[in-house]
Amino acid sequence: MTKDVLISVEGLHFSSEEVPGKVEVINAGNYYKEDDYHCVMYEEAMEGFDQVTENLIRFKDGAAYLQKKGIINVDMQFEENRKNTSCYTTPFGDVMLGITTTSVSISEQEDQIVLDVDYELDANYERLADCKIRIRVCPKESGTIAF
């Protein structure tokens, strides 16, 4: 995998609503490998704010870690069969998150790495939803994220 990459972060949330909530964001970023971890760094903008949020995702089979610094601040831990808590800090206030991860898996190909995470999300100690995140990392020169 090359250093310059495209990153697709796709989230799906299943709650009591009939239609699942789906969000997808694609950004340019950097990829590197450190110890046994795949590492992806990218910046994201938040509408209405000049400051960006720097994101670092570190992952391997069984565990993924997301760190956001900037307009949003959080350290999220996704470890199979564990519940972790974290304070999610935004310009509008703080939310205590509970993340109970059921699975973290990686699929590696020559031109793509895919991270899939399934978890249950609590906010301020109330269950919100069952969630799935899929992160795809592809070389930037390919010009597209393979689906």
GULUMGU-354630 format. One record per atom (N, C-alpha, C): atom name; residue number from 1; x, y, z; residue in one letter. Coordinates in steps of 0.1 Angstrom, whole numbers. Layout:
<pts>
+------+-----+-------+-------+-------+------+
| atom |  nr |    px |    py |    pz | rest |
+------+-----+-------+-------+-------+------+
|   CA | NUM |     X |     Y |     Z |    A |
...
+------+-----+-------+-------+-------+------+
</pts>
This chain:
<pts>
+------+-----+-------+-------+-------+------+
| atom |  nr |    px |    py |    pz | rest |
+------+-----+-------+-------+-------+------+
|    N |   1 |     9 |   -12 |     0 |    M |
|   CA |   1 |     0 |     0 |     0 |    M |
|    C |   1 |     9 |    12 |     0 |    M |
|    N |   2 |     5 |    22 |    -8 |    T |
|   CA |   2 |    13 |    35 |    -9 |    T |
|    C |   2 |    10 |    44 |     3 |    T |
|    N |   3 |    18 |    54 |     5 |    K |
|   CA |   3 |    16 |    64 |    15 |    K |
|    C |   3 |     4 |    73 |    13 |    K |
|    N |   4 |     2 |    78 |     1 |    D |
|   CA |   4 |    -9 |    87 |    -2 |    D |
|    C |   4 |   -21 |    78 |    -6 |    D |
|    N |   5 |   -32 |    80 |     2 |    V |
|   CA |   5 |   -44 |    71 |     0 |    V |
|    C |   5 |   -57 |    79 |     0 |    V |
|    N |   6 |   -67 |    72 |    -5 |    L |
|   CA |   6 |   -81 |    77 |    -3 |    L |
|    C |   6 |   -87 |    68 |     8 |    L |
|    N |   7 |   -95 |    74 |    17 |    I |
|   CA |   7 |  -101 |    67 |    28 |    I |
|    C |   7 |  -116 |    70 |    27 |    I |
|    N |   8 |  -123 |    59 |    27 |    S |
|   CA |   8 |  -138 |    59 |    28 |    S |
|    C |   8 |  -142 |    54 |    41 |    S |
|    N |   9 |  -150 |    62 |    49 |    V |
|   CA |   9 |  -155 |    58 |    62 |    V |
|    C |   9 |  -170 |    58 |    60 |    V |
|    N |  10 |  -175 |    46 |    61 |    E |
|   CA |  10 |  -190 |    44 |    60 |    E |
|    C |  10 |  -196 |    38 |    73 |    E |
|    N |  11 |  -206 |    45 |    78 |    G |
|   CA |  11 |  -212 |    41 |    90 |    G |
|    C |  11 |  -227 |    38 |    88 |    G |
|    N |  12 |  -232 |    27 |    95 |    L |
|   CA |  12 |  -245 |    23 |    94 |    L |
|    C |  12 |  -250 |    21 |   108 |    L |
|    N |  13 |  -261 |    28 |   112 |    H |
|   CA |  13 |  -267 |    27 |   126 |    H |
|    C |  13 |  -281 |    21 |   125 |    H |
|    N |  14 |  -283 |    11 |   133 |    F |
|   CA |  14 |  -296 |     4 |   134 |    F |
|    C |  14 |  -302 |     7 |   148 |    F |
|    N |  15 |  -313 |    15 |   148 |    S |
|   CA |  15 |  -319 |    18 |   161 |    S |
|    C |  15 |  -334 |    14 |   160 |    S |
|    N |  16 |  -342 |    19 |   168 |    S |
|   CA |  16 |  -357 |    16 |   168 |    S |
|    C |  16 |  -363 |    22 |   155 |    S |
|    N |  17 |  -357 |    31 |   148 |    E |
|   CA |  17 |  -362 |    36 |   136 |    E |
|    C |  17 |  -363 |    25 |   125 |    E |
|    N |  18 |  -373 |    27 |   116 |    E |
|   CA |  18 |  -374 |    17 |   105 |    E |
|    C |  18 |  -363 |    17 |    95 |    E |
|    N |  19 |  -358 |    29 |    92 |    V |
|   CA |  19 |  -347 |    30 |    82 |    V |
|    C |  19 |  -334 |    32 |    89 |    V |
|    N |  20 |  -324 |    24 |    86 |    P |
|   CA |  20 |  -310 |    26 |    92 |    P |
|    C |  20 |  -304 |    39 |    87 |    P |
|    N |  21 |  -297 |    46 |    96 |    G |
|   CA |  21 |  -290 |    58 |    92 |    G |
|    C |  21 |  -277 |    54 |    86 |    G |
|    N |  22 |  -274 |    60 |    74 |    K |
|   CA |  22 |  -261 |    57 |    68 |    K |
|    C |  22 |  -254 |    70 |    64 |    K |
|    N |  23 |  -241 |    70 |    67 |    V |
|   CA |  23 |  -232 |    81 |    64 |    V |
|    C |  23 |  -219 |    76 |    58 |    V |
|    N |  24 |  -215 |    83 |    47 |    E |
|   CA |  24 |  -202 |    80 |    41 |    E |
|    C |  24 |  -194 |    93 |    38 |    E |
|    N |  25 |  -181 |    92 |    42 |    V |
|   CA |  25 |  -172 |   104 |    40 |    V |
|    C |  25 |  -160 |    98 |    33 |    V |
|    N |  26 |  -155 |   105 |    23 |    I |
|   CA |  26 |  -143 |   101 |    16 |    I |
|    C |  26 |  -133 |   112 |    17 |    I |
|    N |  27 |  -121 |   109 |    21 |    N |
|   CA |  27 |  -110 |   119 |    23 |    N |
|    C |  27 |   -97 |   114 |    18 |    N |
|    N |  28 |   -88 |   123 |    14 |    A |
|   CA |  28 |   -74 |   119 |    11 |    A |
|    C |  28 |   -66 |   119 |    24 |    A |
|    N |  29 |   -57 |   110 |    25 |    G |
|   CA |  29 |   -49 |   109 |    37 |    G |
|    C |  29 |   -36 |   102 |    35 |    G |
|    N |  30 |   -30 |    98 |    46 |    N |
|   CA |  30 |   -17 |    90 |    46 |    N |
|    C |  30 |   -19 |    77 |    53 |    N |
|    N |  31 |   -11 |    67 |    47 |    Y |
|   CA |  31 |   -11 |    54 |    53 |    Y |
|    C |  31 |     3 |    50 |    56 |    Y |
|    N |  32 |     4 |    43 |    67 |    Y |
|   CA |  32 |    17 |    37 |    71 |    Y |
|    C |  32 |    14 |    25 |    80 |    Y |
|    N |  33 |    24 |    16 |    82 |    K |
|   CA |  33 |    23 |     5 |    91 |    K |
|    C |  33 |    33 |     7 |   102 |    K |
|    N |  34 |    29 |     5 |   114 |    E |
|   CA |  34 |    37 |     6 |   126 |    E |
|    C |  34 |    35 |    -6 |   135 |    E |
|    N |  35 |    45 |   -13 |   138 |    D |
|   CA |  35 |    44 |   -26 |   145 |    D |
|    C |  35 |    35 |   -35 |   138 |    D |
|    N |  36 |    24 |   -40 |   144 |    D |
|   CA |  36 |    14 |   -48 |   137 |    D |
|    C |  36 |     2 |   -40 |   133 |    D |
|    N |  37 |     2 |   -27 |   134 |    Y |
|   CA |  37 |    -9 |   -19 |   131 |    Y |
|    C |  37 |    -9 |   -12 |   118 |    Y |
|    N |  38 |   -20 |   -12 |   111 |    H |
|   CA |  38 |   -22 |    -4 |    99 |    H |
|    C |  38 |   -26 |    10 |   105 |    H |
|    N |  39 |   -21 |    21 |   100 |    C |
|   CA |  39 |   -23 |    34 |   105 |    C |
|    C |  39 |   -28 |    43 |    93 |    C |
|    N |  40 |   -38 |    51 |    95 |    V |
|   CA |  40 |   -44 |    60 |    85 |    V |
|    C |  40 |   -46 |    73 |    92 |    V |
|    N |  41 |   -41 |    84 |    85 |    M |
|   CA |  41 |   -43 |    97 |    91 |    M |
|    C |  41 |   -50 |   106 |    80 |    M |
|    N |  42 |   -59 |   114 |    84 |    Y |
|   CA |  42 |   -66 |   123 |    75 |    Y |
|    C |  42 |   -72 |   134 |    83 |    Y |
|    N |  43 |   -76 |   145 |    76 |    E |
|   CA |  43 |   -82 |   157 |    82 |    E |
|    C |  43 |   -97 |   157 |    77 |    E |
|    N |  44 |  -106 |   162 |    86 |    E |
|   CA |  44 |  -119 |   164 |    82 |    E |
|    C |  44 |  -124 |   178 |    87 |    E |
|    N |  45 |  -132 |   184 |    78 |    A |
|   CA |  45 |  -138 |   197 |    82 |    A |
|    C |  45 |  -152 |   196 |    87 |    A |
|    N |  46 |  -156 |   205 |    96 |    M |
|   CA |  46 |  -169 |   205 |   101 |    M |
|    C |  46 |  -176 |   218 |    96 |    M |
|    N |  47 |  -188 |   216 |    90 |    E |
|   CA |  47 |  -195 |   228 |    85 |    E |
|    C |  47 |  -197 |   239 |    95 |    E |
|    N |  48 |  -193 |   251 |    91 |    G |
|   CA |  48 |  -195 |   262 |   100 |    G |
|    C |  48 |  -183 |   265 |   109 |    G |
|    N |  49 |  -172 |   258 |   108 |    F |
|   CA |  49 |  -160 |   260 |   116 |    F |
|    C |  49 |  -148 |   260 |   107 |    F |
|    N |  50 |  -139 |   269 |   110 |    D |
|   CA |  50 |  -126 |   270 |   102 |    D |
|    C |  50 |  -116 |   260 |   106 |    D |
|    N |  51 |  -116 |   255 |   118 |    Q |
|   CA |  51 |  -106 |   245 |   123 |    Q |
|    C |  51 |  -110 |   232 |   118 |    Q |
|    N |  52 |  -100 |   224 |   115 |    V |
|   CA |  52 |  -102 |   210 |   111 |    V |
|    C |  52 |  -100 |   200 |   122 |    V |
|    N |  53 |  -104 |   188 |   121 |    T |
|   CA |  53 |  -102 |   177 |   130 |    T |
|    C |  53 |   -92 |   168 |   124 |    T |
|    N |  54 |   -81 |   165 |   131 |    E |
|   CA |  54 |   -71 |   155 |   126 |    E |
|    C |  54 |   -76 |   141 |   132 |    E |
|    N |  55 |   -76 |   131 |   123 |    N |
|   CA |  55 |   -80 |   118 |   126 |    N |
|    C |  55 |   -68 |   108 |   125 |    N |
|    N |  56 |   -67 |    99 |   134 |    L |
|   CA |  56 |   -57 |    88 |   133 |    L |
|    C |  56 |   -65 |    75 |   136 |    L |
|    N |  57 |   -64 |    66 |   127 |    I |
|   CA |  57 |   -71 |    53 |   129 |    I |
|    C |  57 |   -60 |    42 |   129 |    I |
|    N |  58 |   -58 |    35 |   140 |    R |
|   CA |  58 |   -49 |    24 |   141 |    R |
|    C |  58 |   -57 |    11 |   142 |    R |
|    N |  59 |   -53 |     1 |   134 |    F |
|   CA |  59 |   -61 |   -12 |   135 |    F |
|    C |  59 |   -53 |   -24 |   131 |    F |
|    N |  60 |   -58 |   -35 |   136 |    K |
|   CA |  60 |   -53 |   -49 |   133 |    K |
|    C |  60 |   -65 |   -58 |   136 |    K |
|    N |  61 |   -64 |   -71 |   132 |    D |
|   CA |  61 |   -75 |   -80 |   135 |    D |
|    C |  61 |   -78 |   -80 |   150 |    D |
|    N |  62 |   -90 |   -78 |   154 |    G |
|   CA |  62 |   -95 |   -78 |   168 |    G |
|    C |  62 |   -95 |   -65 |   175 |    G |
|    N |  63 |   -89 |   -54 |   169 |    A |
|   CA |  63 |   -88 |   -41 |   176 |    A |
|    C |  63 |   -87 |   -30 |   166 |    A |
|    N |  64 |   -93 |   -19 |   169 |    A |
|   CA |  64 |   -92 |    -6 |   162 |    A |
|    C |  64 |   -93 |     5 |   171 |    A |
|    N |  65 |   -85 |    16 |   169 |    Y |
|   CA |  65 |   -85 |    28 |   177 |    Y |
|    C |  65 |   -86 |    40 |   169 |    Y |
|    N |  66 |   -95 |    49 |   173 |    L |
|   CA |  66 |   -98 |    61 |   165 |    L |
|    C |  66 |   -95 |    73 |   175 |    L |
|    N |  67 |   -86 |    82 |   170 |    Q |
|   CA |  67 |   -83 |    94 |   178 |    Q |
|    C |  67 |   -86 |   106 |   170 |    Q |
|    N |  68 |   -94 |   115 |   175 |    K |
|   CA |  68 |   -97 |   128 |   168 |    K |
|    C |  68 |   -92 |   139 |   177 |    K |
|    N |  69 |   -86 |   149 |   170 |    K |
|   CA |  69 |   -81 |   161 |   177 |    K |
|    C |  69 |   -84 |   173 |   169 |    K |
|    N |  70 |   -90 |   183 |   175 |    G |
|   CA |  70 |   -93 |   195 |   168 |    G |
|    C |  70 |  -106 |   201 |   173 |    G |
|    N |  71 |  -115 |   203 |   164 |    I |
|   CA |  71 |  -129 |   208 |   168 |    I |
|    C |  71 |  -137 |   198 |   175 |    I |
|    N |  72 |  -133 |   185 |   172 |    I |
|   CA |  72 |  -139 |   173 |   179 |    I |
|    C |  72 |  -127 |   166 |   186 |    I |
|    N |  73 |  -129 |   162 |   198 |    N |
|   CA |  73 |  -118 |   154 |   205 |    N |
|    C |  73 |  -124 |   142 |   211 |    N |
|    N |  74 |  -117 |   130 |   208 |    V |
|   CA |  74 |  -122 |   118 |   213 |    V |
|    C |  74 |  -111 |   107 |   211 |    V |
|    N |  75 |  -110 |    97 |   220 |    D |
|   CA |  75 |  -102 |    85 |   218 |    D |
|    C |  75 |  -112 |    74 |   219 |    D |
|    N |  76 |  -115 |    67 |   208 |    M |
|   CA |  76 |  -124 |    56 |   208 |    M |
|    C |  76 |  -117 |    43 |   206 |    M |
|    N |  77 |  -120 |    33 |   215 |    Q |
|   CA |  77 |  -114 |    20 |   214 |    Q |
|    C |  77 |  -124 |     9 |   210 |    Q |
|    N |  78 |  -121 |     2 |   200 |    F |
|   CA |  78 |  -130 |    -9 |   195 |    F |
|    C |  78 |  -122 |   -22 |   197 |    F |
|    N |  79 |  -125 |   -30 |   207 |    E |
|   CA |  79 |  -117 |   -42 |   210 |    E |
|    C |  79 |  -128 |   -53 |   212 |    E |
|    N |  80 |  -126 |   -64 |   204 |    E |
|   CA |  80 |  -136 |   -74 |   203 |    E |
|    C |  80 |  -140 |   -79 |   217 |    E |
|    N |  81 |  -153 |   -81 |   219 |    N |
|   CA |  81 |  -159 |   -86 |   232 |    N |
|    C |  81 |  -155 |   -78 |   244 |    N |
|    N |  82 |  -154 |   -65 |   242 |    R |
|   CA |  82 |  -151 |   -56 |   254 |    R |
|    C |  82 |  -160 |   -43 |   253 |    R |
|    N |  83 |  -163 |   -38 |   264 |    K |
|   CA |  83 |  -169 |   -25 |   264 |    K |
|    C |  83 |  -159 |   -14 |   269 |    K |
|    N |  84 |  -158 |    -3 |   261 |    N |
|   CA |  84 |  -149 |     8 |   265 |    N |
|    C |  84 |  -158 |    21 |   265 |    N |
|    N |  85 |  -154 |    30 |   273 |    T |
|   CA |  85 |  -160 |    43 |   274 |    T |
|    C |  85 |  -151 |    54 |   270 |    T |
|    N |  86 |  -156 |    65 |   265 |    S |
|   CA |  86 |  -148 |    76 |   261 |    S |
|    C |  86 |  -157 |    89 |   261 |    S |
|    N |  87 |  -150 |   100 |   264 |    C |
|   CA |  87 |  -157 |   113 |   264 |    C |
|    C |  87 |  -156 |   119 |   250 |    C |
|    N |  88 |  -167 |   122 |   243 |    Y |
|   CA |  88 |  -167 |   127 |   230 |    Y |
|    C |  88 |  -169 |   142 |   232 |    Y |
|    N |  89 |  -159 |   151 |   229 |    T |
|   CA |  89 |  -160 |   165 |   231 |    T |
|    C |  89 |  -162 |   172 |   218 |    T |
|    N |  90 |  -173 |   180 |   218 |    T |
|   CA |  90 |  -176 |   188 |   206 |    T |
|    C |  90 |  -178 |   203 |   210 |    T |
|    N |  91 |  -179 |   212 |   201 |    P |
|   CA |  91 |  -181 |   226 |   204 |    P |
|    C |  91 |  -195 |   228 |   211 |    P |
|    N |  92 |  -204 |   218 |   211 |    F |
|   CA |  92 |  -217 |   220 |   216 |    F |
|    C |  92 |  -218 |   213 |   230 |    F |
|    N |  93 |  -207 |   206 |   234 |    G |
|   CA |  93 |  -208 |   199 |   247 |    G |
|    C |  93 |  -201 |   186 |   246 |    G |
|    N |  94 |  -201 |   179 |   258 |    D |
|   CA |  94 |  -195 |   166 |   259 |    D |
|    C |  94 |  -206 |   155 |   260 |    D |
|    N |  95 |  -203 |   143 |   254 |    V |
|   CA |  95 |  -211 |   131 |   255 |    V |
|    C |  95 |  -203 |   120 |   259 |    V |
|    N |  96 |  -208 |   112 |   269 |    M |
|   CA |  96 |  -200 |   100 |   274 |    M |
|    C |  96 |  -205 |    89 |   265 |    M |
|    N |  97 |  -196 |    83 |   258 |    L |
|   CA |  97 |  -199 |    71 |   249 |    L |
|    C |  97 |  -195 |    58 |   255 |    L |
|    N |  98 |  -203 |    48 |   253 |    G |
|   CA |  98 |  -200 |    35 |   256 |    G |
|    C |  98 |  -200 |    26 |   244 |    G |
|    N |  99 |  -189 |    19 |   241 |    I |
|   CA |  99 |  -188 |    12 |   229 |    I |
|    C |  99 |  -185 |    -3 |   233 |    I |
|    N | 100 |  -195 |   -12 |   229 |    T |
|   CA | 100 |  -194 |   -26 |   231 |    T |
|    C | 100 |  -191 |   -32 |   218 |    T |
|    N | 101 |  -179 |   -37 |   215 |    T |
|   CA | 101 |  -175 |   -42 |   202 |    T |
|    C | 101 |  -177 |   -57 |   201 |    T |
|    N | 102 |  -184 |   -61 |   190 |    T |
|   CA | 102 |  -186 |   -75 |   188 |    T |
|    C | 102 |  -176 |   -81 |   178 |    T |
|    N | 103 |  -172 |   -73 |   168 |    S |
|   CA | 103 |  -162 |   -78 |   159 |    S |
|    C | 103 |  -154 |   -67 |   152 |    S |
|    N | 104 |  -141 |   -70 |   150 |    V |
|   CA | 104 |  -132 |   -62 |   142 |    V |
|    C | 104 |  -125 |   -71 |   133 |    V |
|    N | 105 |  -126 |   -69 |   120 |    S |
|   CA | 105 |  -120 |   -77 |   110 |    S |
|    C | 105 |  -114 |   -69 |    99 |    S |
|    N | 106 |  -103 |   -74 |    93 |    I |
|   CA | 106 |   -96 |   -68 |    82 |    I |
|    C | 106 |   -95 |   -77 |    70 |    I |
|    N | 107 |   -97 |   -71 |    58 |    S |
|   CA | 107 |   -94 |   -78 |    46 |    S |
|    C | 107 |   -84 |   -70 |    38 |    S |
|    N | 108 |   -73 |   -77 |    35 |    E |
|   CA | 108 |   -62 |   -70 |    28 |    E |
|    C | 108 |   -60 |   -76 |    14 |    E |
|    N | 109 |   -59 |   -67 |     4 |    Q |
|   CA | 109 |   -56 |   -70 |   -10 |    Q |
|    C | 109 |   -44 |   -61 |   -14 |    Q |
|    N | 110 |   -39 |   -63 |   -25 |    E |
|   CA | 110 |   -27 |   -55 |   -30 |    E |
|    C | 110 |   -31 |   -40 |   -31 |    E |
|    N | 111 |   -43 |   -37 |   -35 |    D |
|   CA | 111 |   -47 |   -23 |   -38 |    D |
|    C | 111 |   -58 |   -18 |   -28 |    D |
|    N | 112 |   -61 |   -25 |   -18 |    Q |
|   CA | 112 |   -71 |   -21 |    -9 |    Q |
|    C | 112 |   -70 |   -28 |     5 |    Q |
|    N | 113 |   -73 |   -21 |    15 |    I |
|   CA | 113 |   -75 |   -26 |    29 |    I |
|    C | 113 |   -89 |   -22 |    34 |    I |
|    N | 114 |   -96 |   -32 |    39 |    V |
|   CA | 114 |  -110 |   -29 |    44 |    V |
|    C | 114 |  -110 |   -33 |    59 |    V |
|    N | 115 |  -115 |   -24 |    67 |    L |
|   CA | 115 |  -117 |   -26 |    81 |    L |
|    C | 115 |  -132 |   -26 |    84 |    L |
|    N | 116 |  -137 |   -37 |    90 |    D |
|   CA | 116 |  -151 |   -37 |    94 |    D |
|    C | 116 |  -152 |   -39 |   109 |    D |
|    N | 117 |  -161 |   -30 |   115 |    V |
|   CA | 117 |  -163 |   -30 |   129 |    V |
|    C | 117 |  -177 |   -30 |   132 |    V |
|    N | 118 |  -182 |   -40 |   141 |    D |
|   CA | 118 |  -196 |   -41 |   145 |    D |
|    C | 118 |  -196 |   -38 |   160 |    D |
|    N | 119 |  -205 |   -29 |   165 |    Y |
|   CA | 119 |  -205 |   -25 |   179 |    Y |
|    C | 119 |  -219 |   -20 |   183 |    Y |
|    N | 120 |  -221 |   -19 |   196 |    E |
|   CA | 120 |  -233 |   -13 |   202 |    E |
|    C | 120 |  -228 |     0 |   208 |    E |
|    N | 121 |  -236 |    11 |   205 |    L |
|   CA | 121 |  -233 |    24 |   210 |    L |
|    C | 121 |  -242 |    29 |   220 |    L |
|    N | 122 |  -237 |    34 |   232 |    D |
|   CA | 122 |  -244 |    40 |   242 |    D |
|    C | 122 |  -240 |    55 |   243 |    D |
|    N | 123 |  -249 |    64 |   246 |    A |
|   CA | 123 |  -246 |    78 |   248 |    A |
|    C | 123 |  -252 |    82 |   262 |    A |
|    N | 124 |  -243 |    87 |   270 |    N |
|   CA | 124 |  -247 |    91 |   284 |    N |
|    C | 124 |  -254 |    80 |   291 |    N |
|    N | 125 |  -249 |    68 |   289 |    Y |
|   CA | 125 |  -254 |    55 |   296 |    Y |
|    C | 125 |  -267 |    51 |   291 |    Y |
|    N | 126 |  -272 |    55 |   279 |    E |
|   CA | 126 |  -284 |    50 |   273 |    E |
|    C | 126 |  -281 |    44 |   260 |    E |
|    N | 127 |  -286 |    32 |   257 |    R |
|   CA | 127 |  -284 |    25 |   245 |    R |
|    C | 127 |  -290 |    33 |   233 |    R |
|    N | 128 |  -281 |    35 |   223 |    L |
|   CA | 128 |  -286 |    43 |   211 |    L |
|    C | 128 |  -289 |    33 |   199 |    L |
|    N | 129 |  -279 |    25 |   196 |    A |
|   CA | 129 |  -280 |    18 |   183 |    A |
|    C | 129 |  -269 |     7 |   182 |    A |
|    N | 130 |  -272 |    -3 |   173 |    D |
|   CA | 130 |  -262 |   -12 |   168 |    D |
|    C | 130 |  -256 |    -5 |   156 |    D |
|    N | 131 |  -243 |    -6 |   155 |    C |
|   CA | 131 |  -236 |     1 |   145 |    C |
|    C | 131 |  -226 |    -7 |   137 |    C |
|    N | 132 |  -223 |    -3 |   125 |    K |
|   CA | 132 |  -213 |   -10 |   117 |    K |
|    C | 132 |  -205 |     2 |   110 |    K |
|    N | 133 |  -192 |     0 |   110 |    I |
|   CA | 133 |  -183 |     9 |   103 |    I |
|    C | 133 |  -175 |     1 |    93 |    I |
|    N | 134 |  -174 |     6 |    81 |    R |
|   CA | 134 |  -165 |     0 |    71 |    R |
|    C | 134 |  -156 |    11 |    67 |    R |
|    N | 135 |  -143 |     9 |    68 |    I |
|   CA | 135 |  -133 |    18 |    64 |    I |
|    C | 135 |  -125 |    12 |    52 |    I |
|    N | 136 |  -124 |    18 |    41 |    R |
|   CA | 136 |  -117 |    13 |    29 |    R |
|    C | 136 |  -105 |    23 |    27 |    R |
|    N | 137 |   -94 |    17 |    24 |    V |
|   CA | 137 |   -81 |    25 |    22 |    V |
|    C | 137 |   -76 |    20 |     8 |    V |
|    N | 138 |   -74 |    29 |    -1 |    C |
|   CA | 138 |   -70 |    26 |   -15 |    C |
|    C | 138 |   -59 |    36 |   -19 |    C |
|    N | 139 |   -49 |    32 |   -27 |    P |
|   CA | 139 |   -39 |    41 |   -32 |    P |
|    C | 139 |   -46 |    53 |   -39 |    P |
|    N | 140 |   -41 |    65 |   -36 |    K |
|   CA | 140 |   -47 |    78 |   -42 |    K |
|    C | 140 |   -46 |    78 |   -57 |    K |
|    N | 141 |   -35 |    72 |   -63 |    E |
|   CA | 141 |   -33 |    72 |   -77 |    E |
|    C | 141 |   -44 |    64 |   -84 |    E |
|    N | 142 |   -51 |    55 |   -77 |    S |
|   CA | 142 |   -62 |    48 |   -84 |    S |
|    C | 142 |   -74 |    57 |   -87 |    S |
|    N | 143 |   -75 |    69 |   -79 |    G |
|   CA | 143 |   -85 |    79 |   -82 |    G |
|    C | 143 |   -99 |    75 |   -77 |    G |
|    N | 144 |  -100 |    63 |   -72 |    T |
|   CA | 144 |  -114 |    59 |   -67 |    T |
|    C | 144 |  -113 |    49 |   -56 |    T |
|    N | 145 |  -123 |    48 |   -49 |    I |
|   CA | 145 |  -124 |    37 |   -38 |    I |
|    C | 145 |  -132 |    25 |   -44 |    I |
|    N | 146 |  -125 |    14 |   -44 |    A |
|   CA | 146 |  -131 |     2 |   -49 |    A |
|    C | 146 |  -142 |    -4 |   -40 |    A |
|    N | 147 |  -154 |    -7 |   -45 |    F |
|   CA | 147 |  -165 |   -12 |   -37 |    F |
|    C | 147 |  -167 |   -26 |   -40 |    F |
+------+-----+-------+-------+-------+------+
</pts>
